[in-house]
Amino acid sequence: MAGYVGSQSHSGSVTTEDVNRILQTSPDEVFAFSSDGQTYTSPRCLIGTPVRKITESDDYWKPGWQTIESFFAQEENEKKAKAEADERRLRNPLDKRAAKDFKIHSDNVCKHKKIREIFGPETSYHPNQLVSKHHLPADGLCHMDIMYKLACKISDLKFLQDRGELVMDPLDFIRWRVALKLQPKLLFAAQSGRENIRAIISQIFESPGTASSPRPYHDPLLRAAIIRSAGYQGRLNSYGKPSDKRKVVNNPSTNTSSIRARPQSTLTHRPVNPSRVEKRQKASSQPSVYRGVNAFRAQQQARQNSLDDPKH
């Protein structure tokens, strides 16, 4: 049913079934579109957002937004600054300032690369379409730290999509999870979430407090999905302290062997359709392609046309 945004777990402990369930949620359970298919009409925080990628020349664009092109224009300067700091560091290994500058600019170059991979001109994504413009800050979301956080998580989710585990497009999936956090803060129809959106983007990805003052993850299901992807990629060391890593490895939600061996559908508890398994295996072996809401709607239309055709 379009408009469904799901339930939000407040516990840091999730099961394999929990993660499988959200990964297998289809777009039509969450999103709805205008009659011409050009804009979102649900969830509420996406109303009016174009489906296709926006550009500065679109009517939807707001003049005060920072552009992603201006961000990418800084990339060469970061590379030069990195090279200069490296020269200083090599000339004088005791130069702590040079070492610090080299680290800063090296990190920035890596961030530029990841952001370009996900939000570059050849991609289908723009940060300012995470939610509708009514809920964006005056300058938009084209800031390095925000884009980098989004880009890393989209990349991890894309890995799950390519394996056939994630049904939605990765950006759509994050839109859904952001909607779960933003919509409860919108108490009346015209209220804007612009004061909350940056914090929400950070909070759904951040760790739960400190060792002395822990708190539940803001979105434990999203975190579990991301950790599952990291496990497939051999990057579990990126998550948590040594004690936390042991919990992650032993947690059923990241036990990939048990996931592959599961004989039933996690949504219906009926035997998995063999053709569905074959399709997933085939999809995981094919090159990555964009399979967002446009592709989903096209598939729906093709099925409808087939039903309407008197030859069938």
Secondary structure, 3 states (H helix, E strand, C coil): CCCCCCCCCCCCCCCHHHHHHHHCCCHHHCCEECCCCCEEEECHHHCCCECCCCCCCCCCCCCCCCCHHHHHCCHHHHHHHHHHHHHHHHHCCCCHHHHHHHHHHHHHHHHHHHHHHHHCCCCCCCHHHCCCHHHCCCCCCCCHHHHHHHHHHHHHHHHHHHCCCCCCCHHHHHHHHHHHHHHHHCCCCCCCCCCCHHHHHHHCCCCCECCCCECCCCCHHHHHHHHHHHHHCCCHHHCCCHHHHHHHHHCHHHCHHHHHHCCECCCCCCECCHHHHHHHHHHHCCCCCCCCHHHHHHHHHHHHHHHHCCCC
